[in-house]
Amino acid sequence: MKLPRDLSGGDLVRALKRLGYKQTRQTGSHVRMTISAPRQAHLTVPLTRAIPAGTLAALIKDAAIHLETTVDDILSRIR
């Protein structure tokens, strides 16, 4: 599945909340998202208008690893 090119940082934060992540802190223009199950993990999301493709791919890959699922599954849940 292709990465969305117009996904903003706020959109990604909302999508990660639907997946079980919680916003634990914000420093400047970056938000730290934390999930506790199946094990504790953190993602740092930049609050930009459009997240660069490489950054978005890395964040989605990390989320897929922590949730023990595939990248395509995460992308289908985000949209």
C-alpha positions as CSV (number, residue, x, y, z in Angstrom):
1,M,0.0,0.0,0.0
2,K,1.3,3.5,-0.8
3,L,2.1,6.0,1.9
4,P,-0.2,9.1,2.0
5,R,1.7,12.2,0.9
6,D,-0.6,14.7,2.6
7,L,-0.7,13.2,6.2
8,S,0.0,15.9,8.7
9,G,1.5,15.4,12.2
10,G,-1.9,16.1,13.8
11,D,-3.6,13.5,11.6
12,L,-1.0,10.9,12.5
13,V,-1.3,11.7,16.2
14,R,-5.1,11.1,16.0
15,A,-4.6,7.9,14.0
16,L,-2.1,6.6,16.6
17,K,-4.6,7.3,19.4
18,R,-7.1,5.1,17.6
19,L,-4.5,2.3,17.6
20,G,-3.9,2.6,21.3
21,Y,-1.1,5.1,21.7
22,K,-1.4,8.0,24.2
23,Q,0.1,11.4,24.0
24,T,2.6,11.5,26.9
25,R,4.3,14.8,26.2
26,Q,5.0,17.6,23.8
27,T,8.2,19.6,23.4
28,G,7.9,22.3,20.8
29,S,6.7,20.9,17.5
30,H,7.1,17.2,18.4
31,V,4.7,15.0,20.3
32,R,5.8,11.8,22.1
33,M,3.3,9.0,21.8
34,T,3.5,6.0,24.1
35,I,1.8,2.5,24.0
36,S,2.0,0.1,26.9
37,A,0.7,-3.2,25.4
38,P,2.1,-5.6,24.4
39,R,5.2,-3.8,25.7
40,Q,6.0,-0.2,26.3
41,A,7.2,1.7,23.2
42,H,7.5,5.4,22.1
43,L,7.1,7.3,18.9
44,T,8.0,10.9,18.3
45,V,5.8,12.6,15.8
46,P,6.7,15.9,14.2
47,L,3.7,18.3,14.0
48,T,4.3,19.4,10.5
49,R,1.7,20.1,7.7
50,A,3.0,17.1,5.7
51,I,5.3,14.5,7.2
52,P,8.2,13.7,4.9
53,A,7.8,10.3,3.3
54,G,10.9,8.7,4.9
55,T,9.9,9.9,8.4
56,L,6.3,8.6,7.9
57,A,7.6,5.3,6.6
58,A,9.8,4.9,9.7
59,L,7.1,5.8,12.1
60,I,4.6,3.4,10.6
61,K,7.2,0.6,10.5
62,D,8.0,1.2,14.2
63,A,4.2,1.2,15.0
64,A,3.8,-2.1,13.1
65,I,6.7,-3.7,14.9
66,H,5.4,-2.7,18.3
67,L,1.8,-3.8,17.5
68,E,3.0,-7.0,16.0
69,T,1.2,-6.4,12.7
70,T,2.1,-5.4,9.1
71,V,2.8,-2.0,7.6
72,D,-0.2,-2.5,5.3
73,D,-2.5,-3.1,8.2
74,I,-1.3,0.1,10.0
75,L,-1.8,2.1,6.7
76,S,-5.4,0.7,6.3
77,R,-6.2,1.7,9.9
78,I,-4.8,5.2,9.4
79,R,-6.9,6.1,6.4
